[in-house]
Amino acid sequence: MADNLVYAKFEYYEALESKRDILSAEMSVLNVMKRMRKYHSLRIKELDKKKQLVKEVKELEMSIKKSRASLPMTEVQKKIKREEFEIKPSKIKSADNDLEYQLREIQDRLKSLGG
């Protein structure tokens, strides 16, 4: 092992600049690690808050369902409820056709730009 050693000679200013570069690189790595730890802790806090929010929304949803179940439905509410679940296929097909038209138009523009 000792036979494969290679030595390099640096001038004083080159060695000093190399040391500065190494120290600045170490400092940058430490700053990145510091930011990563801070991000990690903030991310954990964010996920805890989201979990708490989801739990509260579910509780609110359950209380709303209980309240609605205890109240009588009027004829208007029944009609609105039926209309909410009716799917109108003509609107869906026209929206799909509109998207296809827009896609074709964009493809035509790309072809005209491409030459």
N, CA, C and O of each residue as an XYZ file, in Angstrom:
460
protein
N       0.811     -1.194      0.000
C       0.000      0.000      0.000
C       0.855      1.259      0.000
O       0.552      2.209     -0.721
N       1.887      1.279      0.773
C       2.724      2.467      0.891
C       3.446      2.761     -0.415
O       3.877      3.896     -0.619
N       3.595      1.801     -1.297
C       4.309      2.001     -2.549
C       3.490      2.808     -3.564
O       4.066      3.373     -4.494
N       2.157      2.877     -3.409
C       1.289      3.553     -4.379
C       0.971      4.993     -4.006
O       0.071      5.586     -4.602
N       1.661      5.566     -3.060
C       1.373      6.936     -2.642
C       1.842      7.923     -3.694
O       2.894      7.746     -4.309
N       1.051      8.959     -3.891
C       1.398     10.020     -4.833
C       1.401     11.322     -4.066
O       0.479     11.607     -3.302
N       2.435     12.107     -4.271
C       2.553     13.382     -3.590
C       2.380     14.505     -4.599
O       2.798     14.401     -5.752
N       1.748     15.592     -4.133
C       1.581     16.768     -4.979
C       2.047     17.980     -4.193
O       1.797     18.089     -2.992
N       2.719     18.878     -4.870
C       3.229     20.072     -4.213
C       2.328     21.249     -4.585
O       2.061     21.489     -5.762
N       1.873     21.966     -3.588
C       1.058     23.157     -3.787
C       1.831     24.371     -3.331
O       2.617     24.322     -2.384
N       1.592     25.440     -4.017
C       2.138     26.710     -3.554
C       1.335     27.141     -2.330
O       0.233     26.642     -2.100
N       1.875     28.052     -1.559
C       1.231     28.489     -0.326
C      -0.166     29.042     -0.610
O      -1.121     28.695      0.085
N      -0.291     29.904     -1.630
C      -1.586     30.520     -1.919
C      -2.584     29.508     -2.472
O      -3.779     29.599     -2.191
N      -2.113     28.561     -3.243
C      -2.994     27.500     -3.737
C      -3.525     26.652     -2.584
O      -4.709     26.316     -2.542
N      -2.628     26.309     -1.642
C      -3.042     25.517     -0.482
C      -4.041     26.295      0.362
O      -5.025     25.733      0.841
N      -3.792     27.579      0.543
C      -4.689     28.427      1.329
C      -6.060     28.534      0.657
O      -7.094     28.468      1.321
N      -6.053     28.701     -0.662
C      -7.321     28.785     -1.398
C      -8.072     27.455     -1.344
O      -9.296     27.443     -1.217
N      -7.358     26.348     -1.439
C      -7.984     25.033     -1.351
C      -8.624     24.826      0.019
O      -9.736     24.308      0.118
N      -7.919     25.231      1.072
C      -8.474     25.100      2.428
C      -9.733     25.954      2.566
O     -10.719     25.521      3.162
N      -9.697     27.176      2.009
C     -10.878     28.042      2.067
C     -12.054     27.398      1.326
O     -13.189     27.424      1.801
N     -11.763     26.820      0.153
C     -12.817     26.176     -0.626
C     -13.419     24.996      0.125
O     -14.636     24.812      0.141
N     -12.558     24.202      0.745
C     -13.047     23.041      1.508
C     -13.885     23.494      2.684
O     -14.945     22.925      2.948
N     -13.420     24.522      3.401
C     -14.186     25.023      4.545
C     -15.519     25.625      4.103
O     -16.533     25.435      4.774
N     -15.530     26.345      2.989
C     -16.794     26.916      2.522
C     -17.751     25.811      2.069
O     -18.962     25.925      2.263
N     -17.220     24.748      1.470
C     -18.064     23.616      1.083
C     -18.649     22.938      2.320
O     -19.830     22.592      2.338
N     -17.836     22.749      3.346
C     -18.335     22.162      4.602
C     -19.413     23.040      5.211
O     -20.423     22.545      5.711
N     -19.191     24.354      5.166
C     -20.166     25.284      5.710
C     -21.483     25.201      4.934
O     -22.560     25.236      5.528
N     -21.394     25.091      3.621
C     -22.596     24.976      2.792
C     -23.353     23.693      3.114
O     -24.580     23.700      3.216
N     -22.624     22.598      3.272
C     -23.256     21.319      3.607
C     -23.957     21.410      4.958
O     -25.075     20.921      5.116
N     -23.297     22.039      5.932
C     -23.909     22.185      7.258
C     -25.158     23.059      7.197
O     -26.145     22.777      7.876
N     -25.121     24.122      6.385
C     -26.308     24.975      6.240
C     -27.454     24.213      5.588
O     -28.611     24.378      5.975
N     -27.142     23.385      4.607
C     -28.176     22.572      3.955
C     -28.767     21.587      4.950
O     -29.983     21.402      4.995
N     -27.911     20.952      5.751
C     -28.407     20.013      6.764
C     -29.293     20.718      7.772
O     -30.310     20.171      8.198
N     -28.916     21.919      8.152
C     -29.707     22.704      9.108
C     -31.081     23.017      8.515
O     -32.098     22.896      9.198
N     -31.106     23.416      7.255
C     -32.380     23.723      6.599
C     -33.231     22.470      6.432
O     -34.453     22.518      6.576
N     -32.582     21.349      6.127
C     -33.330     20.095      5.983
C     -33.978     19.693      7.302
O     -35.130     19.258      7.321
N     -33.260     19.834      8.385
C     -33.842     19.501      9.699
C     -35.010     20.412     10.026
O     -36.033     19.961     10.540
N     -34.856     21.707      9.724
C     -35.941     22.649      9.987
C     -37.151     22.303      9.113
O     -38.287     22.319      9.587
N     -36.903     21.990      7.840
C     -37.990     21.588      6.941
C     -38.683     20.343      7.465
O     -39.911     20.263      7.463
N     -37.897     19.367      7.915
C     -38.463     18.122      8.420
C     -39.373     18.390      9.621
O     -40.474     17.845      9.705
N     -38.910     19.229     10.548
C     -39.739     19.518     11.721
C     -41.006     20.278     11.318
O     -42.085     20.015     11.848
N     -40.874     21.212     10.388
C     -42.058     21.942      9.927
C     -43.026     21.032      9.180
O     -44.242     21.185      9.293
N     -42.486     20.092      8.422
C     -43.324     19.151      7.690
C     -44.104     18.258      8.647
O     -45.277     17.964      8.418
N     -43.449     17.833      9.713
C     -44.131     17.017     10.725
C     -45.259     17.817     11.368
O     -46.355     17.296     11.571
N     -44.990     19.084     11.688
C     -46.034     19.936     12.262
C     -47.191     20.109     11.293
O     -48.356     20.076     11.691
N     -46.864     20.294     10.004
C     -47.901     20.457      8.992
C     -48.768     19.212      8.887
O     -49.993     19.307      8.816
N     -48.139     18.055      8.876
C     -48.904     16.811      8.780
C     -49.778     16.602     10.008
O     -50.900     16.109      9.889
N     -49.283     16.970     11.186
C     -50.102     16.875     12.395
C     -51.319     17.789     12.300
O     -52.429     17.397     12.659
N     -51.103     19.010     11.813
C     -52.218     19.955     11.665
C     -53.231     19.433     10.646
O     -54.438     19.545     10.860
N     -52.748     18.864      9.543
C     -53.663     18.317      8.537
C     -54.459     17.152      9.111
O     -55.658     17.028      8.861
N     -53.794     16.309      9.872
C     -54.472     15.174     10.485
C     -55.556     15.664     11.436
O     -56.663     15.126     11.459
N     -55.233     16.683     12.217
C     -56.200     17.256     13.145
C     -57.360     17.888     12.376
O     -58.515     17.756     12.780
N     -57.061     18.570     11.278
C     -58.095     19.203     10.470
C     -59.027     18.163      9.856
O     -60.244     18.345      9.852
N     -58.466     17.080      9.340
C     -59.288     16.014      8.764
C     -60.211     15.427      9.826
O     -61.385     15.168      9.565
N     -59.676     15.224     11.010
C     -60.486     14.679     12.099
C     -61.634     15.623     12.433
O     -62.768     15.180     12.615
N     -61.351     16.917     12.515
C     -62.392     17.890     12.843
C     -63.430     17.991     11.733
O     -64.620     18.148     12.010
N     -62.994     17.904     10.481
C     -63.945     17.956      9.361
C     -64.856     16.739      9.383
O     -66.055     16.860      9.131
N     -64.305     15.573      9.680
C     -65.132     14.367      9.770
C     -66.152     14.493     10.899
O     -67.310     14.109     10.736
N     -65.728     15.024     12.033
C     -66.658     15.218     13.151
C     -67.764     16.197     12.757
O     -68.936     15.986     13.070
N     -67.372     17.276     12.062
C     -68.357     18.259     11.619
C     -69.331     17.637     10.622
O     -70.536     17.881     10.683
N     -68.806     16.844      9.718
C     -69.639     16.170      8.734
C     -70.645     15.236      9.419
O     -71.814     15.193      9.036
N     -70.192     14.499     10.420
C     -71.083     13.601     11.153
C     -72.169     14.387     11.881
O     -73.330     13.978     11.891
N     -71.801     15.503     12.486
C     -72.810     16.289     13.199
C     -73.812     16.897     12.231
O     -74.992     17.018     12.559
N     -73.358     17.282     11.043
C     -74.283     17.821     10.036
C     -75.239     16.728      9.574
O     -76.438     16.969      9.431
N     -74.714     15.531      9.342
C     -75.579     14.415      8.927
C     -76.612     14.103     10.002
O     -77.778     13.855      9.693
N     -76.189     14.115     11.262
C     -77.133     13.854     12.357
C     -78.206     14.937     12.404
O     -79.384     14.642     12.607
N     -77.801     16.181     12.217
C     -78.763     17.287     12.235
C     -79.749     17.168     11.086
O     -80.949     17.366     11.278
N     -79.261     16.849      9.899
C     -80.139     16.703      8.741
C     -81.083     15.516      8.908
O     -82.233     15.569      8.472
N     -80.606     14.462      9.528
C     -81.450     13.280      9.713
C     -82.599     13.579     10.667
O     -83.690     13.026     10.523
N     -82.359     14.444     11.631
C     -83.412     14.739     12.595
C     -84.422     15.754     12.073
O     -85.522     15.851     12.617
N     -84.081     16.510     11.037
C     -85.003     17.500     10.488
C     -85.833     16.871      9.363
O     -85.331     16.034      8.612
N     -87.084     17.270      9.254
C     -87.911     16.733      8.171
C     -87.536     17.379      6.834
O     -87.142     18.544      6.787
N     -87.665     16.602      5.739
C     -87.364     17.110      4.406
C     -88.606     17.716      3.783
O     -89.697     17.152      3.870
N     -88.436     18.859      3.159
C     -89.543     19.485      2.445
C     -89.556     18.954      1.015
O     -88.615     18.294      0.576
N     -90.628     19.249      0.303
C     -90.743     18.788     -1.080
C     -89.668     19.411     -1.970
O     -89.165     18.758     -2.885
N     -89.321     20.654     -1.708
C     -88.297     21.337     -2.511
C     -86.951     20.655     -2.313
O     -86.213     20.447     -3.277
N     -86.628     20.307     -1.078
C     -85.355     19.640     -0.796
C     -85.291     18.276     -1.471
O     -84.242     17.883     -1.981
N     -86.413     17.550     -1.475
C     -86.442     16.246     -2.129
C     -86.200     16.393     -3.631
O     -85.477     15.597     -4.230
N     -86.805     17.406     -4.229
C     -86.646     17.635     -5.663
C     -85.206     18.010     -5.992
O     -84.640     17.517     -6.967
N     -84.626     18.864     -5.195
C     -83.233     19.273     -5.411
C     -82.305     18.068     -5.249
O     -81.356     17.907     -6.016
N     -82.574     17.240     -4.273
C     -81.734     16.067     -4.038
C     -81.782     15.127     -5.238
O     -80.749     14.589     -5.637
N     -82.949     14.924     -5.814
C     -83.074     14.063     -6.993
C     -82.332     14.663     -8.183
O     -81.683     13.937     -8.935
N     -82.420     15.964     -8.359
C     -81.784     16.624     -9.494
C     -80.265     16.612     -9.381
O     -79.571     16.601    -10.398
N     -79.747     16.614     -8.176
C     -78.300     16.598     -7.983
C     -77.675     15.330     -8.537
O     -76.558     15.363     -9.054
N     -78.384     14.215     -8.433
C     -77.818     12.934     -8.823
C     -78.104     12.560    -10.272
O     -77.602     11.547    -10.760
N     -78.893     13.354    -10.953
C     -79.158     13.079    -12.351
C     -77.976     13.546    -13.184
O     -77.546     14.695    -13.081
N     -77.454     12.644    -14.013
C     -76.313     12.972    -14.865
C     -76.832     13.226    -16.266
O     -77.605     12.441    -16.816
N     -76.399     14.315    -16.819
C     -76.824     14.659    -18.165
C     -75.678     14.332    -19.117
O     -74.685     15.059    -19.165
N     -75.809     13.241    -19.878
C     -74.715     12.806    -20.751
C     -74.418     13.772    -21.889
O     -73.289     13.803    -22.377
N     -75.376     14.545    -22.317
C     -75.138     15.456    -23.438
C     -74.090     16.506    -23.071
O     -73.257     16.867    -23.903
N     -74.127     16.990    -21.850
C     -73.142     17.978    -21.426
C     -71.752     17.355    -21.345
O     -70.763     17.994    -21.705
N     -71.676     16.154    -20.892
C     -70.389     15.479    -20.783
C     -69.802     15.254    -22.169
O     -68.616     15.502    -22.384
N     -70.618     14.786    -23.115
C     -70.131     14.539    -24.466
C     -69.690     15.829    -25.132
O     -68.671     15.850    -25.823
N     -70.441     16.908    -24.934
C     -70.059     18.172    -25.559
C     -68.759     18.700    -24.951
O     -67.956     19.318    -25.650
N     -68.547     18.465    -23.667
C     -67.299     18.890    -23.041
C     -66.129     18.096    -23.599
O     -65.059     18.654    -23.841
N     -66.325     16.786    -23.808
C     -65.280     15.958    -24.402
C     -64.981     16.412    -25.825
O     -63.820     16.496    -26.224
N     -66.029     16.704    -26.586
C     -65.841     17.168    -27.958
C     -65.096     18.500    -27.979
O     -64.237     18.729    -28.831
N     -65.428     19.363    -27.044
C     -64.759     20.652    -26.952
C     -63.273     20.469    -26.657
O     -62.436     21.158    -27.242
N     -62.940     19.550    -25.761
C     -61.542     19.282    -25.443
C     -60.808     18.720    -26.647
O     -59.669     19.099    -26.919
N     -61.459     17.816    -27.368
C     -60.833     17.245    -28.555
C     -60.596     18.322    -29.608
O     -59.562     18.327    -30.277
N     -61.551     19.229    -29.751
C     -61.392     20.331    -30.696
C     -60.188     21.194    -30.306
O     -59.373     21.554    -31.155
N     -60.085     21.520    -29.020
C     -58.967     22.334    -28.551
C     -57.641     21.618    -28.759
O     -56.650     22.246    -29.132
N     -57.613     20.308    -28.520
C     -56.391     19.547    -28.737
C     -55.984     19.561    -30.208
O     -54.810     19.750    -30.527
N     -56.946     19.362    -31.100
C     -56.646     19.402    -32.538
C     -56.132     20.774    -32.958
O     -55.213     20.884    -33.769
N     -56.732     21.808    -32.399
C     -56.311     23.172    -32.728
C     -54.866     23.417    -32.285
O     -54.086     24.025    -33.018
N     -54.518     22.956    -31.117
C     -53.144     23.104    -30.619
C     -52.180     22.299    -31.474
O     -51.082     22.768    -31.775
N     -52.578     21.080    -31.875
C     -51.722     20.271    -32.743
C     -51.510     20.950    -34.086
O     -50.407     20.906    -34.631
N     -52.539     21.573    -34.624
C     -52.396     22.310    -35.883
C     -51.429     23.472    -35.735
O     -50.613     23.725    -36.622
N     -51.519     24.177    -34.619
C     -50.594     25.286    -34.372
C     -49.156     24.788    -34.288
O     -48.241     25.406    -34.833
N     -48.967     23.653    -33.592
C     -47.629     23.091    -33.470
C     -47.078     22.689    -34.835
O     -45.899     22.903    -35.118
N     -47.918     22.113    -35.673
C     -47.484     21.722    -37.016
C     -47.098     22.951    -37.832
O     -46.107     22.927    -38.562
N     -47.878     24.025    -37.709
C     -47.577     25.229    -38.479
C     -46.277     25.886    -37.991
O     -45.549     26.482    -38.785
N     -45.993     25.780    -36.713
C     -44.748     26.327    -36.181
C     -43.562     25.455    -36.555
O     -42.458     25.958    -36.766
N     -43.785     24.160    -36.638
C     -42.704     23.224    -36.967
C     -42.281     23.307    -38.410
O     -41.173     22.884    -38.741
N     -43.107     23.831    -39.276
C     -42.698     23.992    -40.670
C     -43.304     22.971    -41.508
O     -43.073     22.948    -42.717
